[in-house]
Amino acid sequence: MMERRIKKIWRNPAAALLLTSLSALLTAGCADQPNYGRDPYDCMANFNALADIVGSRYCFFAEKDLDWDALCAEYRTRITPETAQTELFFIMSDLLDNLKDGHVNLVSEFSTSYYKKWWTDYPQDFNLRTLEEYYLNFGGLQTSGMRYAIMMPDSIGYIYYPSFSTPVGELNLDYVLAILHKTRGLIIDIRDNGGGLLTNVPTLVSRFIDRPVTGGYIRHKTGPGHNDFSGPFEFTYQPCGDKRVSYSGPVSVLTNRSCFSAANDFVAVMKTLPQVEIIGARTGGGGGLPFSSELPNGWAIRFSASPINDPNDCPTEEGIDPSPGCEIHCDPVDLAEGHDAILDFAIARMAERAKSKK
């Protein structure tokens, strides 16, 4: 499976650029590692390793206005000679929560830390049961991780794509868009999509463009300082070409706070296309390319190491707003009763857009 993914990445110039940046980080990680002591289970040594690794390679200290050294000094005082490994895990997890980053995880044999407030402190704005029962009638078609249907009587195409972790097959996408190609407009619903494979982003975007477009900009660390970054590297998405099925009608992308990482990147580029509107709530962000390292005791630490900005070279770590006039939220009671305000708004707006083009 890894071999297939690597081949696919190198066929895609934008994804190749991301992998090149990641390789630079990996190469840097092989040079002159500090000696944290002889005992791999020394709590202070492991804490210092985490502080150094994150401090020298995390990419959003400036944006989040954090004094990492001061935070580490504060949390270091919690460690005593009697501190157990399980206690150390929670001290480290509490420290990492200050980054407020869903891409940051500490992985041990007994638990994985995960900062959840980037989405738990916001309305959900989505209910899968409501979608299935009241809008799809437990029907529709399914392929390559996508649920799709034609919504009547407005003849509007609808695709629900819940995770970028599911690879999108080019031939599958051809069939989906061929079936939906005569619709008056297309709604792509990615609410609750927590991200996944970045290679799926250009695959999808390619079906909605007729010329190369800027996908965004990426930077990578060039040194241990918090502001030691390379200049921006632009990556470009290509149209799918005449041998594939594209879609030229109006498009709406539905979002909520739980759209993260690769889903966030997809929204960033789709928002720049003239025929696309982003409808719903601000996305959850996740604008950094993750990098993993290891502590002396074998625990893994994963964190954002290379910032990926939108096609206008603006940061996306804190999320992306809907298009003007298109911020909509769902009342939980209404959702439970079968009324999805975001989807209803998108259907009504798409019907209006279709009429205005006649």
Disulfide bonds with the S-S distance in Angstrom:
none
